[in-house]
Amino acid sequence: MTTAGLTVDVMLPHYGRLDLVQDTVRSVLAQDDPNWRLTIIDDTGESADGALAEWCAGLGDARVRYQLNPRNLGINRNFQRCVDLVEHELAVLVGNDDLMLPGYIGTVRRAHAAHPDAAIIQPGVEVVGADGAPARSLVDLGKRWVYAPRVTEATILSGQELAVSLLRGNWLYFPSICWRSEPLRRTGFREGVDVVQDLALVLDLVLDGESLLIEPTTCFRYRRHDASVSSAHAADGRRFAEERTFFLETADRMAARGWPRAARAARRHLSSRINALTRLPAAARHGGLGGVRTLARHAFGA
């Protein structure tokens, strides 16, 4: 399979700072490979001031499209709205504060051409902080050195092996993933799941028989900062209440599928428990008794 005529739908679900999303758009415009189309779905709703729409129109690039939701949908439904609007064979749901390095589109197009059956392509990622400088949090160190498979060349994973690996610790960087559009549209995001919607989607695809390609070429810059939805929800325990329910339900699904190792990994959800444990001191300092209880229940299984 060749890459000729293969366009990547870059879907950008937006809600947040104008300067950051502008940086993201500029990183798409700077791609070495021009075979992309960018669609910005602004979930600011009724409070939108028109600044982003005006800025996009001023770019003068027909590949850039802007749409404003008439009302705020929330993170889960806006991501699903992006999926519903995908038209090309490959799609990316990029974060509105992340950055594509110039070789991203070319890298994922070549990876798809070499492995056309893979539903999920995870390329190499650099992690930066809110200021754009290289950053290495405890979460990212765990992903790189504990949970992520060590590969030096393109590698396909699937089935129980992949499920166990992700349930031990989710090492994916969701905004950097390139998806084959047909299984993405077919599966979509589970309604009512916000914090773990990325892992839920991937595991749904794995259970449906789809595979994941690790492409180690670094071509994406992921921004790690405390203003993210997952970080905000972790502070008061909401993240872990959702995760606890998700992992227990997933354990039952894996057991029903006949994947006992994956079921055990889901029931243990050790990396999620450790994450909750590390956030207990901060929750206690800020006086959130409810958050402390939720975190402790998740960390210790109480």
Buried (B, 14 or more C-beta within 10 A) or exposed (E): EEBEEBBBBBBBBBBBEBEBBBBBBEBBBEBEBEBBBBBBBBBBBEEBEEEBBEBBEEBEEEBBBBBBBEEBBBBBBBBBBBBEBBEBBBBBBBBBBBBBBEBBBBBBBBBBEEBEEBBBBBBBBBBBBEEEEEBEEEBBEBBBEEBBEEEEEBBEBBBBBBBBBBBBBBBBBBBBBBBBBEBBBEBBBBEEBBBBBBBBBBBBBBBEEBBBBBBEBBBBBBBBBEEBBBBEBBBBBBBBBBBBEBBEEBBEBBBEBEBEBBBBBBBBBEBBBBBBBBBBEBBBEEEBEEBBEBBBBBBEEE
